[in-house]
Amino acid sequence: MNKERMIELAQIAKELKILYVEDNEEARRSTLYLLEEFFDDIVVAIDGQDGLDKFNQNSFDLIISDINMPKLNGIEMTREILAKKHDQAIIIISAHNESDMLAELLNLGVEYFVQKPIVLEKLVQMLLKSTKRIIETRLFHENVKKIERLNRELDSLVKGFDEHVIASRTDLKGVITYVSKAFCKIAGYSKEELVGKPHNMVRHPDMPKEAFKDMWQTIQNNKIWQGEVKNLKKDGSYYWVKANVAPYVDQESGEIIGYSAIREDITLRKEVVELSSKINDLLNNSGEGFLSFNSNLHIESGYSKECERLFEKELVSKDISEVLFSDDSDKKEIFQNGIKNILEVDDEFSKQMMLSLLPQKILKNNLSIKLEYKLLKNDRFMLIASDISEKIKLEKRLENERQKHNKIVTIANNPSEFNLLLKDFTTFLDQIDKHLSGSKSEFYRQIHTFKGLFAQKQMSILVNALHHIESHITKSIKADTKIDIDLNKLKSALKSDLKDVYEILGEDFLKRFESEPVDTKAIIDIERVLHDLVESKKLDKETFCLLLDKVQNLRAYSLKNLLSSYPSLVKNVAKKLNKEILDFEIDVDSSIKVPASYRNFIKSLVHVFRNSIDHGIEDGELRLSANKSEAGMISCKIEQNGDELKIVISDDGRGIPLHLVKQKAIKNGILDEKEFSKLSKEEQLKLIFADNFSTKDRVSELSGRGVGLAAVKSELDKLGGELQVQSEENKGTVFIFTIKNKRIAHEYA
């Protein structure tokens, strides 16, 4: 493989817009994988008609297409495209048995072909050839347009620049038809002495004939010639000019009728200094910091003023790594090693790859600074530094507004459920002393569950406050000290989150969705009366049970309503983790009701769903490599058989890695290796529900503390429920929670 071709193609092809047409999905995927190495903007069409439709809607630099396709084949599509844009660059991918079609495509004007099966080197060769042609054509048209515009403006502006611009025009034979006053002044001739004479009258004998031969060949091919020319003055002295010579086109006929030339006097040192000054002004007013440094990391002179604002004054000869990373030793070492490695390799492609791995962003002098690197000659480097502080602030403001919007929408979609959560949390805060006097682990689990539930409602300020409390509890448990909670901070965080809701929805919005108050004590009194009637034999037991069920249902909850927010939770968490999850609904009969005592367990299931996405479902690439669909699947199914309630939550993710479970269990002192080996597979899997158990090494707001599943187990135990875990590597995990859905306990009994 010719690496030079690949590097050259990668350098020049990024900005081109490509239309790739291929009906075969496998061929499309493999070829697209190759094309994405070189092109940033690729539009894919799945057949000829789709390709034609996309062509009609967009402008493409290059079209790459198969021949045999449904609806419109490659020939029909190409014919339609070339009828609308005759110079459209097209590469046709063909099989060996399509020679008749290739002949027809050649007749249509297609020049580029690649045979199947596609060989990378042949494809790169053809892409490089066509890309060069596209860029040359684009530059040609741009230059022609520039000269045409210049020629149109020349007549109207001739009086304005006549005194200062060294300009001339000749006919097709090189006879002078116009000269500016500046031309006359520098050459020492009058207009009368120059007009009508061959232009070579000012040619200096020191200039080689080959230079003028090249100039004539260039301009006769309708291209701009640029170069430095030494000319002869009337008095025998000389002057140097930097000349731009281009064809002069008749506006009506479009034919070349002569040649125009504009020159810059490069003889005088003063003008060289002036030009340098203009360049410095451009750099200093660009709003970016430009500097260069050598292989010893020493900053060279000639940097822009913006560098002093971004970094510090008097930068010359200072170590660039120290200037950039004085307060970050890790990034400083990465930068130094990166520069060293770049200097040690000869391959240009490898150099560019290593260059892209250098630190791209730093925080310096309270500014967020973006860094770009360019490789110069002689082992030198250019650094371009841009202040992106305002951009980042804007992005943060937009992100805050997005989060605020999501919070309001989430709460407004299910205000009754949010009211219930809010009531539970405020009750928890009111009884904080009671909770703190109990088990630290239990308190930890309660905090963690509330964090998960409020994260589901996009209450980011409160979630962050709860996350910090978790960290504080962790330290307290390790140090065996008293847990000290700043209750005012928690209430303030809750108030701040609710402020956004009230500002948009109004303070009375949530009140409208409060459930009708249920007098639990009155219901219990009724239950007691029914019980007394049975005891006194004034009411038969069958009627008693029937009436008791109806009364108890008044203070029971619909299981479907309690679980209703979890599908949206799954969707939001997946989005945050950049994972794709199929939509799902909770599979539960709306008639199933549970006592109030079940609510804490149902709320704790937030940890199961979050873990299924975070730990279980893989990202799209890993799923595809494992022959799975790109989108993961999570489901929740509830069954009730008699008094037995079964909740089944499953996913088709990577499964629970038993080797990690074993490693963490031994590390956390839950059991030793011998004890682990004696457990059944299901018993080993159940260890993930132990306190402080997590297979993650890093703590995030989503998971990693080893508290969530322990909270689920704790709430399940309170209900006397049972747990089953089934998991298979690369196939997924199933959690089965079984509870005896008994009658509500008789408080009066």
Order of alpha helices (4+ residues) and beta strands (2+ residues): alpha-beta-alpha-beta-alpha-beta-alpha-beta-alpha-beta-alpha-beta-beta-alpha-alpha-alpha-beta-beta-beta-alpha-beta-alpha-alpha-alpha-alpha-beta-beta-beta-alpha-alpha-alpha-alpha-alpha-alpha-alpha-alpha-beta-alpha-alpha-beta-alpha-alpha-alpha-beta-beta-alpha-alpha-alpha-alpha-beta-beta
